[in-house]
């Protein structure tokens, strides 16, 4: 990446129009502080607000525009509240991930000093395979992957391929080399012998290419129990699509709140920043939503862009954002989900001030 990045901006539903603009303000300030140019933000329609004008929560012109972007930010969506047939269709996030082959969903969970956490000291990353597994609306070329042979029977396919597991396993092991060099493989191979057996076997084969990284494995149910007791023991966890989704919600709460749980969805040449939490329609418009997850997701996108383009400026800006958020929380400035009284906008202002300090 050279010069100002061109970034797509999709506000989404619920609290999206509140937290995404805060993330934009923080990114602008961080890039400016790092000596870079502010992004060329391109606002694109998505979600419930796009349906009346464009006839779809994910208009074709939005997808086409994303092709020309360096990356993009996606706010949360509330597809369950969309009118039919959209409520029953693949949601905007899933459709974008599927269309662009964003196979790696990276979801950190890190507690903040000064903020309450179920397991203080949590600092781990869920590396979730994003295109296969047991989410049947994403793992087939056409159709949903679900079918009903009769009105009283429903069947869903779970698809695992060796090539798909190899590429997500390498993402996990490469990431571990930048952290504490430990990878945990999560599976259920004792019951799902073929699908999860292939997942576990393939991860072990990839592990042999990384002799400097320690590896262990847990059944999904056992790992969930261990995380509640000692989430601070784990480093990088690699998981199938649905298992990774469930565990990342758990670890987000263990670290303090889903409001601090960021993520990035990436292929080898495209990436999307997206908070791990949902649209929280019950608190939308009240200026109480925690924007940390969206801010840190944007930071992850900057780091991805900088590392891929061998550009130190966005990497520096990402580091500045991470440190500014941590300093803000440590100073006692937090939203209600973390025990504080700060509003969404004011928290963003405090982070921007920290960047300038």
N, C-alpha and C positions, 0 to 999 in steps of 0.2 A: 504494500500500500504506500503510495506517495501522495503528498499533498493532503487536502481535506477529504476525509472519507465521505462517501455518499451512503447514507443509512436510511433504510425504510423505517417508518414509524406507524405502528398500528395500535390505537388506544385500547381497543377491546371493550368489554362490558363492565358493569358494576363499578368497582374501585379503579378500574384501568385508567379512565380519564383523569383520575387524581394522582396516581402513583407514577404513571409513565412520564408526564411532564416534569415531575420532580427529578426523575432519573436523567432527563434531557438537560435540565439546568446543571446538574452535577457533572455530567460528561463534558458539557461546554466549559465549565469552570476548570475542570481537571486538565483538559487538553490545553487550555490557555495557559494554565500554570506550568505545564510541561514544555511550553514553547511551541506548541503545535497550533494547527488551525481548527476552528470549530467545524463540526460535521455539516455537510449539506443534508439537512433533514428533509425527508420527503414523506408527507402525511398521506397515508393510504387507507381507504375504507375497509373495515372489517367488523364483524360482529352484528349485533341486533340493529344498530343504527344504519348499517349498509343495506338491510333488507328492503325497506320502502323505496329507496332510490335505485338500487342496483339489482334487486330481485334475488339476492343471495348474501349470506353472511360472509362469504369469501368470493368476491367478484373476480371474474377472469382477468380484468385489467389490473387488479392488485397482484395476482400471481405473476402476470407478465412483467409488471414493473419491478418485482422483486428480483427477477433474473438479472437486471442491470445494476443491482446494489452491491456494495461491499459487504453488507450485513444488514440486519434489521432487528428492531425491538418489537415484541408482541406483548400487548397487555392481556390480562386474563379474559376468558370468555364465559358466558353463561348459556351454553347451547341448550340446556334442559328447558330454559324458558323461551326458546325460539318457537315460532309457530311451525306447525307441520307444513311441508315435509322436512323442514330443516332440523327440527329437534331430533329426528330419527337418523339423520345423516351423519357422516363423519364430521367431527367438529373442526373448526378452522385450524387449530393447532395441529391436530392429527393429519389433516389434509395437506398442510404445508410441509410437515415432516416427511410425509409419504411422497409428495410430488418432488421434493428436492433431495430425497434420499438422506435425510439427516439422521444417520444411524447411531450417533453417539450422543446420549443425553447425560451431561456431566452435572451432578447435583451435590455441591458441598454442603456440609452441616458443621458450623463452627460456632461455639458459644462465645459470648462477649464478656470480658471482665467488666463488672459493674452492672450487669443485667442478670436477671434471674434465669436459671436453666435447671432442667430436671437432672441433667448430668453435666455439671461444670467441667470444663476442660475438654469437651467434645470438639474434635477437629478431624473430620473424616470426609471422604468423598464417595458418593454412590456413582458408579459408572454403569449406566443402564443402556442395554441394547434397545434401540428405538424403533426397529422396523419389523421384528419377527415376534416369536413367542406367543403368548396367550391373549393378546389383544387382536381379536379376529378382524377388526375393521382396518387394520394396518398391514397385515401380513400376507395378503393375497394380491395378485396383480389386478384382478377385477372382482367386484363383489365384496361382501362383508366377511366372508369366512365363517359365517353362521348359516345354519339351515334347519328346517323343521320337516322331518319325514312325515309327521302327522301333527295335528293341532296340540297334542299333549306331550310332544317330545321336541326338545331343542338341543342342538349339537353345535359346539364351537371347535374349530381347529386351532391347535397350537403348533406352530411351525418353527423348527430350529434347523439351521443349515450350518455345516462346518465352516464355510467361508464367512458367514455372518458372525459366528462366534469368534473366529480367528481375528477379525478386524476389531471387534469391541474389546477382546482380551488384550490385544496389543496397545490399544488406547489406555487401558487400565495399567498395564505394566510400564508403559512409557511414563505415565503420570506418576506412578509410584517411585520411579527413579528421581523425580524432582522433589519427593517428599521423604517419607521414612522407610521406603523400600519394603513395604509389606502389602500384599494383596490377599484378600479373602474372597473366595469364590462361593457364591450362594446358589443353592440348587435344591432339588427334591428327587435326586436320582434313585433313592431307595424305593420310591413308588412310581414315579414317571421314568421308568428305566430307559426308554429309548430317547425321548426328547431331552430330558434333563441329564440322562447318561451321556448323550452326545455333547451337551453343553459342558459338563464337568470334564469329560475326557479331552475335549478340544482345548479348554483352558489349561489343563495340565500339560498338554503338548506345547502350547505357547510358552508356558512357564519355564520349560526346559531351555528356551532361548534367552532367559533372563536369570542366569545363575546368581546374580547379585541381589535378587529380590526374593524375600521370603514369601512363601505361599501356603495358605491353609484353606480349608473349605468347611462350610456349615450347611446343614439343612435349613431351609427358610424359616421353619417354625422355631428351631433352636436358636438361630441367629437373632430373631426378633426378641426372644427372651434375654439373650446375652446383651443386646444393645440397651435394653432398659436398665440392666444392672451395671454395665461397664462400657458404654459407648465410647468413652475416652481411650479404650484399649485398641480400637480399630483405626486403620489408615485408609486404604482404598478397597472398596467392595465392588466387585463386578457381578452384574445380575442380568437375568432375562427381563424383558420389558415390564410385565406386570409385577413381578417380584420387586424390581427396582423402583417402580412407582410407589408401591406400598411402603417399602422400607425408607424411601426418601421422605415421605410424609412423617413417618415415625421419627426419624433422626432429626428432622427439622424441629419438631416439638421438643425432643430431648435436649436440643441445643438452646431452646428458649421460646421459639414461636415459629410457626410456618411463615410469619411475616418477615423472617430473616433468611429464608431458604431460597437461594438463587439457583439458576441453572442456565446452561447453554446447550443448544441442539446443533450438532455440527456434522458435516460430511468432510471430505478432504478439501472442498473449495467453497462451501457455503456455511454460514452460521447464523443462528437466531438466538437472541437473548430473551429469556422468558422466565418470570418468577415461577417457582414450583407450586405456589398456592393458587387457589381459585379466585373467582370474581367477587366473593363476599357481598352479595347484593343487600344483605341485612345492614351493612354499615356504609353502603355507598352514599356519597354526598354529605357525610357527616364530619369530614376532615379528621378522622381518627385512624385511618388505615396506615399500616406500617409500610413505608416505601423502601425499606432496606433491601428486601429481596430483589426488587426491580432495579435498584441502584447497583447492587453487587452483580446482578445478571449483566447489566450494561458494562460493568467493569470487566467481567469475564470476556465479553465480546471484544472490548478494546485489546485485551491481552492476546486473544486469539488472532485478531487482525495484525497486531504488531509482530507476533512470533511468526506467523505465516509469511508476512511481507518483509521480515528482517528489518523492522522499523522500531527503534527504541522509544520513540515519542509516545505512541499509544500504550506501550508496556509501562512506561513511566507514569502515564496518566492513570492507568489501572491501579498501580501500586499506591499512588496518591489517594485515590478514591477509597481503597480498602483501609488505609491508615486513617483517613479523615472520618470515616464511619466509625471505626473503633474508638477514636479519640472522643467523638461526639457522645457515643454510648457511655464510655467510661466517665464522662463528665456529668452523667446523670440525665442527659437529654434523651428521653425515650418515649415512644408512643404507648398507649394504654396496655397493649398486649404484652409488653415487657415490664409493666408495672409503673410506667410514667404517666405524664399528663400532657405531653407535647402533641401537637397536631401534625398532620401530614405535611402541610406547607412549611410550618415552622421547623420541622425536623430537616427538611431539604435545605432551608436557609442556614440552619446551623452547620450542616455538612459543607455547604459552599463557603461559609465563613471559615471553617476549619481548613479548607483548601487554601484560602488566602492567608492564613496565619503562619 
